[in-house]
């Protein structure tokens, strides 16, 4: 019998298998650290609350309450099982546009299936009906929204909690929905969920333009079944996610070589969307790291950059002309925050690390397992000063993670980050594209994480 020698460089050669084994070991270690970090955040929070040092939240670092949910989770578990079975082959085999549509639909269904376990369809609108929410303050815009905008910073103390904590654009969006005939929290919830779940398609489009279609198809199931879906239905931050994701996707589409009309229209519209982000939430400025990563990967033509720059100034110019000066809004929000008895009194040291544990809940164990591979790709790319396999995916996820870390270190986000992290976490989930398809075990682990959180935590959002 003739024995065929396996040549070096072949996948079956021991030297070729060694890096893969090291990657698996690093991934397992990362998952262990992920679990330990989340456990440490909750154990420390429990101890602080027992000592009377952290009393605002019943279940720090989450803004929610502990509970045990059982049989109402069965329909959501069924949706998860079906998604784990069918999403990987659909993402691989469907035409590109159909794969995007399927992932968008799956993401929306997953978010709704999780939310309705808290009491049926009413659970979709309940988070928007709290007296601290935006809807409770819509009456202040009547009869003159322009006057409301001009005096927004001066009268901030008189508004509801969420209005005080944000720039005026979210309220104007809800007011516009009402004006065109879609008033009420039911329409608002439908709009937010549809927009938030559409970010799955937008992020995949960005990955396709920067890392290739194969990576984008690998990312789709993980984006659709991410644990962050717990706060897509229903939190206004899901809409913020959509605006940032579609703005970045348009920039990526405009920056690619061979784009229609040289990519100028797409870049301009993308710039308008990205320029709106600081007027939706003051905490979205660090998210600019993601479109900057797209530009670094795409290296667009000067005219595309010029169109993007023009788009970026549109929303700031309109708000400034309308009488709202962004820096005055920041100062007014900071003042109302400091005099409050709530989140301003929370421990910076505790939440600086515990909020990262919450980020881990939103992104899931599959992302934790992929992060060592992403870091390795970034390291190889930096050493080679060239694009290496996995680098574009790693750069997108790393940019989002860098933005999250910057916001966390600022101390602006002390608690309640399960919704604040949503626009960032979805981009970190892109790292899961480094798993070899179909990766059903890791996809199932994502779903189990979301189901476990929903079973054990009653969230206000």
N, C-alpha and C positions, 0 to 999 in steps of 0.2 A: 504494500500500500504506500502510495506516495503522499507525503505530508507537505501541504502547501504552506510555505512560510508567510506569515503576516508581516508586511513591510511597514516600517515606521511611517507614521502619518495616516495610516488606515485607521478607521474608527475602532477596529477590533484590536489594535496594537495596544499593549499595556501603557506605553508612553502617552498615547492619545486618550486613554481612559482616565489617567491620573488627574488631569484638570477637572474632568467631570465629577470625579469622586470628591475632590476638594470643594467644588461648588456645592455639591449636595450636603456635605458636612457643614459648610458655612451657612447654607440655607436653613438647615435644622437648628443650628445654634441661633440664628436670627429669629426663628419662630419661638424658640425657648425664651429669648430675651423679650420678644414681643409680649408673650404671655406673662412673663415675670413683671414687666413694666406696667401692664394694665392691672395686674393683681396688686402691685405696690401702690398704685395710685388710689385704688379703692380701699385698701387696708389703712393707708395713711389718712385718707379722708374720714374713714370710720373712727380712727383714733382721735383725730382733731375734733370731730363732732362730739365724741364722748367726753373730751376734755373741755368742751364749751368754747373752742377756739374757731370753729367753722360751723355756724348755726344757720346760715341763710338757706343752704341746700340740704335736703333730706338725704341725698345720696351723692355726696361729692366724689369725683369731680363732675358728675352729671347733674343737670338741673331737672331732677325728676324724683320719683319715689320707687322704692323696691316693691315688687309684687311677684306673684307666680301665676302665669297664664298657661293653660294646658290645651284643652280641646278646641278653643276658638282659633288656635294656630294651625289646625289641620289643613284648611284650604290653602293657607300660605305655604305650608310645607309641600303640598301637592304641586303648587305653582313652581316652587324651587326644584322639586324632583324632575318635573317636565322640562324646565329650563336647562338643568344640568345635562339632561339626556339629548336635547335637540339643538341647543344653541351652538355647540362646537361644530357639528356637521353643517348646519345652516350657514354659519359664518364662513366656512371653507368653500361651500359649493354654490351658494346662491350668487346671482349677479350682484355686482357691488351695490347698486342702489337698493336692491331687494334685501341685501344683508343689513344695510343701514336701517331700513324700515322695520325689519324684524327685530333688530336690537332695540330700537326706539320703543316699539310696542311692548317688548318684553320688559324693558326698564320701567315703563309706566305701569304695566300690570303688576310687577313685583312690588313697586312702591305702594300701590293701592291695596294689594293683597295683605301687606304687612300692616298698613294703617287701619283697615276695617276690622282687624281683630280687636280693636278697642271699642267696638260698639256700632258696627255697620257703617253705612254711608255718612252718618252724622260725624263720625270721627275724622272725616276728611276736612270738614269745615270748622270743627271745634277749636283748633289752634288759632284760627283767624278771628274768632269771636270773643276772645278774652278782652277785658277792659283795658289791658296794657298794650293791645295790638294797634296796627295801623287803621283798621276799619273803624275802630271806636273814635278816631279823630278826624274822619272824613268831613264831618259837619263843619269843621273850622275853615274849610276851603270855600264854603258858600258865603256870600254870593260872588266873591271876587278872588279867584285863585291867584291872580297876579299880585294883589294886595297881600295875600297870605304869603306868597313867595318873598316879596320885598321885606316883610316884617318877620320872616321866619326865625332868624337868629335872635331878634329882640324879644320875641314872645315864646321862646322855646320852653321856658319853665312851665307854661300853661298846657302843654300837649301831653299825650300819653307816652308811656315809657319808651316804646319802640320808635316813636316819632322823634323823641328827644335824642335817641341814640344814633340817629342816621341823618344823612342829608335829605333834602326834600323830594328827590326824584321818585322813590317808592310810592309816596303818597300821590304824586301826580300821575303815576301809572294807574293806580287804582281809581283815581278820579276820572281819568280818560276812559277806562273800561266802563265806568258807570255812565258817562256821558254818551257812549255809543250804544247803550242799551244792555250792557252786561253787568249791571250792578248787583251787589249782594255777595256774601261770602261763598256761595255755591259756585258762581261763575269765576270768582277770584281763585278758588281752590282748583277748579278745572284748568284755568289758565296757567297757574303756577306749576301744577303737576305735568301738564303737557310740555311746558317750556323746560322745566328741570330735566325731564326724561329725554328731551331732544338733545341735551348736551352729550349724550352717548354718541350720537351720530356726528356731532360737531367735532368732538375730540378724536373720533376715528378718522374723520376727514383730515385733520391736522397731522395725525400719525402717518396717514397714507402719503401726504405730500412731503413729509420730512424723513420718514423711515421706510417707506415702501408699503405696498398693499398687503404683503404677507404679514408684516408686523401689525398692521391695522386690523386685519381679520383675526389675528390671535388676540388682540386686545378687546374686541367687541363683546365676547361672552362675559369677561371679567368686569367690563364697564357696566353692562346691563344688570349684573347680579351683585353689584358691590353693596356692602352693608350700609353705605351712606344713604341708600334708598329709604332708610328709616326716617330721614328728615327731608326727603323730597316731597313727601305727602304728610304734612303740608307746612312748609316754612318758606317765607319770602326769599330766603337765601338760595333756594333752588332756582328762582328766577335770576338771581345774581349770577349763579353758576352758568345759566344758559347764555346770558349776555356776554360774559367773558369767554365762554367756549366758542360761540359763533363768531365773535369778533376775532378771536385768534385763528379760527378756521378760515375766515375770509382773508386774513393777512397771509396765511400759509398758501392759500390758493392764488392770491395775487403775486406772491413772491416767486412762484415756480416759473421756470423757463418755459416759454411757449404759451403762457396764459393769454386768454382773449384780451384784445386791446392793451396788450402789454401788462396786464394785471392791475392797471391803475384804478378802474372802478371798484374792484374787490378790495383793494388795499384802502381806498378812501372810505368805503362803507365799514370795513373792519375797524378803521381808525375811529369812526364815529361811535361804534359800539364800545370800543375800549376806552374812549374818552368819557363815556357815560359812567364807567365803573366807580370812580371816586364820588360821584353824585348819587350813587345807590347805597354805598357804604364806605365810611372813612377807612375801614380795615381792608379794602380791596387794593390799595396802592401796591403792596408787595407782590400782588398777583402779576404785575407787569413783568416779572422775571420770566414768565412762560412765553409771552410773545417775543420777548428779547431773545430767548433761546431759539425760537422759530426763525428769527432773522439771522442769528448766528449760523444756523444750519443751512438756510436757504441762500444767503448772500444775494439779496434782490438788487435789481438795477436802481440807479439813483432816482429815476422818475417814480418808481414804486414807493421808495422811501419818502419822496416829496408828497405823494398822494396820501400816504399814511399820516404824515405830519399834519397835513391840512385837515384830514378827518379828525385827528385827535383834538383839535382846538375848537371844533364846532360846538359841542355840548358845553364846555366851560365858557365859551363866548356867549352862548344863549342865556345861561344862568346868570352870568355877570351882568349882561344887559338887562335882565329881568329884575336885578336888584339883590341877588344872593351872591355874596362874596364868600367863597369856599373857606377861607382861613377864619373868617368870623364865625362860620358854622362850626368849625373844629373847636374854636375857643369856647363858644357857648355850650357845646356838648360836653366839653371837658369840665366846665364849671358846674353844670348840673350833675355830672357824674360824681364829682368830688364832694358835693354837699349831700349826696344821697346816703342813706344808711345801709344800702345793700352791697352791690358788687364792688364798690370802691373800698370797702372794708375787708375784702377777701385777702388772703395771704398770697403775696407775690411769689415767695419761694415755693410754696406748695403747688400753686397752679402752673408755675413755669415748667415743672416736670409732669404734673398730672394731666395738663392739657394735651401733652404729647401722647399720653396713654389713650386719651379720647380720640386723637387722630388715628391711633392704631386700631381702635374699634371701627372707625369709619372706613378704613382701607382694607383691613382684614389680614389673615395669616398668609394668604397667597402673595400679597405684596411684600410682607416681611421676608418670606422665603426668597423672593426675587431680588431684594435689595442688595445682597452681596454681589450678585452677578452684575447688577447695574453699577455698583461702585467699581467693580473690576473693569467694566467697559470704559468708565470715565477715566480710570487710571491708565489703561492701555492707550486710550485716545490722547491723553495729555502727554504721555511719553513719546508716542509715535508722531504727534502733531498731525494726525490724519484721521479720517473717518474709519473706525473699526467696527466689526459686527456688534450690534446692540447699542452703539453710542448714541444715535438719535433718540431712541426710546429712553435711555438712561438720562440724557440731557433734559428732556421734557419733564420726566418725573423728578429729577434732581432740582430743576428750577422751581417747581411747585413746592418741593420740600424746603428749599432755601427760603422762599417767601413765607412759608408757614413758620419757620424758625425765627425769622426776623420779626414777624408779628407777635409771636409768643414772647420773645425777649423784650419787646417794647413795653410789656405790662398792660397794654390796652385790653387784652383778652384774658381776664381773670375769671374763668368759669363761663358756662353757657356756650362753650365752643362747639358743642355737637352740631349746631346749626351754622356757626361762623366758619367752621372748617370746611363746609360742604364745597364751596367754589374751588378750594385748594385740593381737597382730598381726591376729587375725581381725576385730577391730573396725576397725582401720585399713583393711582391705580394703574396707570399706563405701564408701570414697571412690570406688571403681571404678564405683559406680552412676551417677556423673555422666557416664559414657560413653554415647553414643547407641547403643541396641541395633541390630543384634545384636553389634557390636563384636568380631567373630570374630578379627580380627588381634590385638587386645590379649588376648583370651582365650587364643589360641594362644601368645602370648608368655609368659603365665603358666605354661602347661603346659611349654613349652620350658625355662623357667628351672628348674622342678622337675626335669625330666629331666636337664638339664645338671649340676645339683648332685648328683643321685643317681649320675650317670655318673662324676663326678670326685672324690667324697668318700665314704669309708666312715665312716659316723657310728656312734658308740657307742649311739645311741638310734634 
